[in-house]
Amino acid sequence: MIHFNKHTLHNGLKIIVHEDNSTPMAVVNIMYNVGARDEDPQKTGFAHLFEHLMFGGSINIPEYDEPLQKAGGDNNAYTTNDLTNYYCVLPAQNIETAFWLESDRMLSLAFNKKSLNVQRKVVCEEFKEHYINKPYGDIWHNMRNLAFDVHPYKWMTIGKELSHIENATIEDVKAFFFKHYRPNNAIVVVAGNVQSNQIFQLVEKWFGNIPSSENSIKNIPKEPQQNNAKFLELQANVPLDAIIKTWHIDARLTKGYYAADLITEIFGGGASSRLYNSLVKNKKLFSSINCYHFGSIDPGLLTIEGKLIKGIKMQEAENAIEEELEKLKSTLIENNELQKVKNRTESMITFEDISVESRANSLAMYELLGDAAWMNTELEKYQEITIHDIQQYAQTIFNTKNSSTIHYYSKNN
């Protein structure tokens, strides 16, 4: 059981404090309710660009990293299609340094052309390195565009195309910042060797005067049900042929999400999983094969992705995947196999929550979903899934009409 205290400032900023006196450190985690799904389709990649811009200097503090390092701290950040998260770890006695730094960049970034040019160049190089020049780097650009018709999951966090970041102006980034980087769109979690009342007072001191934005309702297009199988064939300079298949699954807070998560473990949870045992170890059709999803808040995708052994025909490989899907749809999974993947899931969740940094991140995430207290009931949602639920959900999602497939051929073969 993870204990915490909550408070909300008059400007809408939510604060969660998790006291853990077993460590001399403290974590300040700030989660902004903005990700790639909140972007203009003609100006994508901005959420990720801001992850970089936030370290480029704020209105009163030209350098973020140096004062934090002097206080014995470290920091990092990440962006997803749903959110952007910033966190720093430092000795608890120096926690006001983190509040000083974070509140100033929430108040306003410096917004100068030099910082924008530097970070824009960094992001553009990242785009080229990981998504243009890297083998298989364009698979997910193509798959998202294929699988989604209207929902902004249609593009990756890096952006739909390079030109959107290349052409970003100061006016563009200012508008994005003052719409999304406001107190009423943020959750501050403080965890570690701290006291709740003191933290609430300090957060009021440092963040209380930052103005909120007008409450803007997220107007995200709802993806319609897919009623026709989608297919794309690609060819590139890659070492092996590859296949990637996706199916639409339910949103994060539904029962279907938990069933889908367990299905990914049944199919792709390590060397004992069904796909590895059957298609890599026994039939020797794939050199590697994985099954996963991204844990997205809105309805997302369950994915099977594999690289073929040289000489194996694409259709033979795809037929073998379909056979495994049919087994799960037609035959009830054994109770002990389901319990094994539940135990694995429980171990992963428990392991994640060992560190105070992970606990802080999880509290922020569940509060963003609706209530930080849900962190303590997450495992129950998995335990409630039955062998019949697994079969029924497999029958629901693994429908050919719900699938999108890319055959990715090597020019070398």
Secondary structure, DSSP 8 states (H G I E B T S, - for coil): ----EEEE-TTS-EEEEEE-TT-SEEEEEEEES--GGGSBTTB-SHHHHHHHHTTS-BSS-S-SHHHHHHTT-EEEEEE-SS-EEEEEEEEGGGHHHHHHHHHHHHH-B---HHHHHHHHHHHHHHHIIIIISSTTTTHHHHHHHHH-SSSGGGS-TT-S-HHHHHT--HHHHHHHHHHHSSGGGEEEEEEES--HHHHHHHHHHHHTTS-----------------S-EEEEEEES-SS-EEEEEEE---TTSHHHHHHHHHHHHHHSSTTSHHIIIIIIIS--EEEEEEEE---SSS-EEEEEEEE-TT--HHHHHHHHHHHHHHHHHS---HHHHHHHHHHHHHHHHHHTSSHHHHHHHHHHHHHHT-GGGGGTHHHHHHT--HHHHHHHHHHH--GGGEEEEEEEETT-
